[in-house]
Amino acid sequence: MSDLPPPYPPDEERLAVLQTWLEVQLAYVRDARAALARRAEIQVRTAPPAPPPYRLQRGLDAARTVVRVHLGDCALAKKGPGVDDLAARRALVEGVEACAVCRPDSELGMLD
């Protein structure tokens, strides 16, 4: 091992050049990491919000009564109001129909 040459140049001028080059490389790495952090922050801020756990589908009648309960991400739910599991259970117990596609009743453990 002692037969290997030293890893750095022996004179001050070349060591200074090497130090400057390493500082520039370190600045590039820091800039790249900061750019990645900014991109990740933008992705978090612009990500769509998570769907609610359940949605209520309203009828077309004048009273806009609830006609069906859906999982929050069901494609058939469209833009019904989002509700929590307690409200979804209440609606199902009161006789509101469960969506046959997404099956919120099985998700809630309320199968007949």
Backbone as CSV, one residue per row, in Angstrom:
resi,resn,N_x,N_y,N_z,CA_x,CA_y,CA_z,C_x,C_y,C_z
1,MET,0.809,-1.189,0.000,0.000,0.000,0.000,0.856,1.258,0.000
2,SER,1.993,1.217,0.614,2.831,2.407,0.681,3.459,2.730,-0.668
3,ASP,3.325,1.828,-1.663,3.877,2.070,-2.989,2.995,2.996,-3.813
4,LEU,1.765,3.246,-3.348,0.850,4.113,-4.094,1.236,5.574,-3.933
5,PRO,1.023,6.354,-4.987,1.324,7.787,-4.854,0.287,8.461,-3.949
6,PRO,0.606,9.606,-3.378,-0.367,10.301,-2.532,-1.588,10.701,-3.363
7,PRO,-2.789,10.714,-2.747,-4.001,10.975,-3.516,-4.154,12.434,-3.963
8,TYR,-3.391,13.336,-3.363,-3.525,14.755,-3.715,-2.178,15.299,-4.171
9,PRO,-2.221,16.367,-4.971,-0.955,16.942,-5.436,-0.165,17.538,-4.262
10,PRO,1.141,17.587,-4.395,1.976,18.035,-3.275,2.081,19.563,-3.143
11,ASP,1.727,20.307,-4.171,1.961,21.757,-4.087,0.670,22.521,-3.778
12,GLU,0.821,23.694,-3.185,-0.296,24.527,-2.718,-1.197,24.990,-3.866
13,GLU,-0.621,25.340,-4.995,-1.412,25.877,-6.119,-2.414,24.839,-6.642
14,ARG,-1.956,23.640,-6.867,-2.863,22.601,-7.360,-3.869,22.170,-6.288
15,LEU,-3.472,22.178,-5.020,-4.419,21.883,-3.951,-5.527,22.934,-3.896
16,ALA,-5.172,24.197,-4.122,-6.170,25.276,-4.131,-7.140,25.098,-5.291
17,VAL,-6.622,24.707,-6.452,-7.488,24.460,-7.607,-8.425,23.291,-7.312
18,LEU,-7.900,22.237,-6.738,-8.716,21.078,-6.395,-9.791,21.455,-5.377
19,GLN,-9.432,22.272,-4.387,-10.401,22.712,-3.387,-11.494,23.544,-4.039
20,THR,-11.145,24.432,-4.940,-12.144,25.254,-5.636,-13.076,24.363,-6.452
21,TRP,-12.524,23.406,-7.175,-13.351,22.497,-7.978,-14.323,21.718,-7.098
22,LEU,-13.837,21.221,-5.953,-14.702,20.482,-5.043,-15.795,21.372,-4.463
23,GLU,-15.486,22.630,-4.172,-16.496,23.554,-3.657,-17.566,23.830,-4.709
24,VAL,-17.146,23.945,-5.970,-18.112,24.144,-7.055,-18.997,22.913,-7.188
25,GLN,-18.417,21.730,-7.127,-19.204,20.505,-7.211,-20.183,20.408,-6.051
26,LEU,-19.735,20.773,-4.861,-20.616,20.750,-3.694,-21.766,21.738,-3.871
27,ALA,-21.500,22.894,-4.442,-22.555,23.875,-4.706,-23.565,23.314,-5.706
28,TYR,-23.080,22.615,-6.736,-23.995,21.993,-7.706,-24.894,20.951,-7.037
29,VAL,-24.304,20.143,-6.168,-25.082,19.109,-5.470,-26.124,19.762,-4.571
30,ARG,-25.737,20.800,-3.840,-26.697,21.491,-2.971,-27.823,22.115,-3.779
31,ASP,-27.488,22.721,-4.923,-28.526,23.309,-5.785,-29.471,22.236,-6.311
32,ALA,-28.923,21.091,-6.707,-29.768,20.006,-7.225,-30.689,19.472,-6.137
33,ARG,-30.177,19.324,-4.919,-31.019,18.849,-3.817,-32.108,19.867,-3.485
34,ALA,-31.782,21.152,-3.528,-32.784,22.183,-3.259,-33.864,22.179,-4.339
35,ALA,-33.464,21.982,-5.603,-34.446,21.915,-6.692,-35.367,20.715,-6.512
36,LEU,-34.817,19.579,-6.120,-35.657,18.400,-5.863,-36.635,18.657,-4.721
37,ALA,-36.179,19.315,-3.677,-37.058,19.623,-2.551,-38.174,20.567,-2.981
38,ARG,-37.842,21.565,-3.821,-38.874,22.494,-4.323,-39.901,21.758,-5.175
39,ARG,-39.434,20.859,-6.042,-40.361,20.090,-6.880,-41.266,19.206,-6.036
40,ALA,-40.707,18.573,-5.017,-41.515,17.719,-4.140,-42.552,18.554,-3.394
41,GLU,-42.163,19.747,-2.958,-43.108,20.624,-2.256,-44.236,21.069,-3.183
42,ILE,-43.903,21.370,-4.423,-44.931,21.773,-5.395,-45.874,20.611,-5.668
43,GLN,-45.344,19.399,-5.785,-46.199,18.232,-6.010,-47.165,18.026,-4.854
44,VAL,-46.681,18.225,-3.635,-47.550,18.054,-2.464,-48.645,19.117,-2.471
45,ARG,-48.276,20.358,-2.787,-49.259,21.447,-2.773,-50.279,21.336,-3.895
46,THR,-49.885,20.807,-5.045,-50.789,20.770,-6.195,-51.496,19.426,-6.362
47,ALA,-51.194,18.471,-5.488,-51.861,17.170,-5.586,-53.340,17.339,-5.260
48,PRO,-54.196,16.626,-5.966,-55.620,16.735,-5.661,-55.904,16.177,-4.273
49,PRO,-56.900,16.736,-3.609,-57.208,16.222,-2.264,-57.731,14.795,-2.336
50,ALA,-57.546,14.086,-1.262,-58.029,12.705,-1.196,-59.555,12.705,-1.212
51,PRO,-60.166,11.725,-1.854,-61.630,11.687,-1.872,-62.163,11.394,-0.466
52,PRO,-63.378,11.828,-0.200,-63.956,11.500,1.106,-64.190,9.990,1.197
53,PRO,-64.350,9.451,2.401,-64.522,7.997,2.509,-65.796,7.487,1.826
54,TYR,-66.865,8.291,1.886,-68.138,7.885,1.284,-68.803,9.111,0.671
55,ARG,-69.672,8.861,-0.318,-70.443,9.932,-0.944,-71.914,9.536,-0.977
56,LEU,-72.755,10.550,-0.894,-74.203,10.337,-0.999,-74.666,10.871,-2.346
57,GLN,-75.371,10.036,-3.083,-75.925,10.459,-4.372,-77.341,10.943,-4.123
58,ARG,-77.615,12.144,-4.609,-78.938,12.735,-4.414,-79.801,12.504,-5.651
59,GLY,-81.108,12.406,-5.432,-82.048,12.208,-6.526,-82.336,13.503,-7.268
60,LEU,-83.054,13.393,-8.366,-83.390,14.559,-9.179,-84.716,15.186,-8.776
61,ASP,-85.350,14.670,-7.745,-86.625,15.239,-7.306,-86.387,16.604,-6.651
62,ALA,-87.454,17.310,-6.373,-87.348,18.656,-5.826,-86.692,18.666,-4.445
63,ALA,-86.891,17.625,-3.669,-86.333,17.579,-2.321,-84.855,17.162,-2.318
64,ARG,-84.361,16.660,-3.448,-82.974,16.192,-3.571,-82.632,15.163,-2.485
65,THR,-83.523,14.198,-2.346,-83.327,13.166,-1.330,-82.163,12.253,-1.695
66,VAL,-81.568,11.667,-0.701,-80.444,10.747,-0.903,-80.991,9.441,-1.451
67,VAL,-80.450,8.994,-2.577,-80.939,7.769,-3.206,-79.922,6.632,-3.166
68,ARG,-78.630,6.933,-2.969,-77.627,5.868,-3.015,-76.391,6.306,-2.229
69,VAL,-75.737,5.327,-1.613,-74.478,5.547,-0.900,-73.357,4.921,-1.726
70,HIS,-72.256,5.644,-1.890,-71.100,5.184,-2.669,-69.837,5.283,-1.832
71,LEU,-68.805,4.526,-2.218,-67.468,4.780,-1.701,-66.996,6.110,-2.280
72,GLY,-66.098,6.784,-1.607,-65.667,8.112,-2.030,-65.043,8.162,-3.410
73,ASP,-64.391,7.093,-3.827,-63.721,7.102,-5.132,-64.516,6.385,-6.221
74,CYS,-65.773,6.074,-5.962,-66.611,5.402,-6.964,-66.876,6.349,-8.130
75,ALA,-66.735,5.846,-9.344,-66.953,6.671,-10.534,-68.420,7.056,-10.693
76,LEU,-69.316,6.283,-10.134,-70.737,6.579,-10.264,-71.211,7.640,-9.273
77,ALA,-70.383,7.962,-8.290,-70.795,8.900,-7.245,-70.813,10.337,-7.741
78,LYS,-70.063,10.617,-8.777,-69.946,11.970,-9.317,-69.538,12.936,-8.226
79,LYS,-70.342,13.968,-7.986,-69.920,14.979,-7.025,-70.878,15.093,-5.858
80,GLY,-71.367,13.991,-5.390,-72.243,14.022,-4.227,-71.475,14.479,-3.000
81,PRO,-72.190,14.871,-1.973,-71.491,15.336,-0.773,-70.721,14.208,-0.103
82,GLY,-69.537,14.523,0.354,-68.728,13.547,1.057,-69.173,13.429,2.499
83,VAL,-69.202,12.206,3.001,-69.605,11.965,4.385,-68.649,10.971,5.024
84,ASP,-68.688,10.910,6.345,-67.858,9.945,7.057,-68.591,8.609,7.167
85,ASP,-67.947,7.629,7.785,-68.549,6.298,7.848,-69.800,6.268,8.725
86,LEU,-69.868,7.114,9.732,-71.056,7.136,10.586,-72.288,7.600,9.797
87,ALA,-72.134,8.655,8.998,-73.260,9.146,8.193,-73.637,8.135,7.118
88,ALA,-72.647,7.461,6.536,-72.940,6.442,5.523,-73.706,5.272,6.149
89,ARG,-73.292,4.844,7.330,-74.011,3.774,8.038,-75.449,4.182,8.327
90,ARG,-75.599,5.430,8.802,-76.929,5.926,9.140,-77.836,5.890,7.915
91,ALA,-77.299,6.333,6.774,-78.092,6.337,5.543,-78.481,4.918,5.146
92,LEU,-77.561,3.986,5.249,-77.869,2.600,4.881,-78.901,1.989,5.825
93,VAL,-78.798,2.303,7.108,-79.765,1.779,8.079,-81.147,2.363,7.815
94,GLU,-81.191,3.606,7.357,-82.472,4.262,7.075,-83.085,3.801,5.758
95,GLY,-82.431,2.888,5.064,-83.013,2.310,3.859,-82.490,2.859,2.549
96,VAL,-81.476,3.710,2.578,-80.881,4.206,1.332,-80.131,3.057,0.675
97,GLU,-80.254,2.953,-0.626,-79.649,1.853,-1.381,-78.129,2.009,-1.442
98,ALA,-77.403,0.908,-1.343,-75.947,0.897,-1.509,-75.628,0.700,-2.987
99,CYS,-74.600,1.343,-3.457,-74.178,1.197,-4.856,-73.807,-0.265,-5.108
100,ALA,-74.296,-0.806,-6.200,-74.024,-2.204,-6.533,-72.624,-2.390,-7.114
101,VAL,-71.982,-1.286,-7.512,-70.658,-1.381,-8.121,-69.568,-1.331,-7.054
102,CYS,-69.616,-0.308,-6.201,-68.536,-0.132,-5.227,-68.810,-0.802,-3.882
103,ARG,-70.039,-1.174,-3.603,-70.444,-1.929,-2.418,-69.983,-1.297,-1.089
104,PRO,-70.456,-0.105,-0.753,-70.061,0.496,0.524,-70.592,-0.278,1.724
105,ASP,-71.685,-1.012,1.536,-72.226,-1.796,2.646,-71.260,-2.904,3.073
106,SER,-70.579,-3.522,2.105,-69.605,-4.554,2.471,-68.366,-3.909,3.100
107,GLU,-68.012,-2.727,2.645,-66.880,-2.008,3.231,-67.166,-1.645,4.687
108,LEU,-68.420,-1.332,4.960,-68.829,-0.980,6.322,-69.191,-2.202,7.162
109,GLY,-69.183,-3.374,6.562,-69.515,-4.597,7.289,-71.000,-4.726,7.580
110,MET,-71.848,-4.232,6.664,-73.299,-4.235,6.888,-74.033,-5.096,5.883
111,LEU,-73.460,-6.182,5.466,-74.133,-7.050,4.504,-75.323,-7.743,5.150
112,ASP,-76.368,-7.949,4.362,-77.571,-8.627,4.887,-77.366,-10.115,4.966
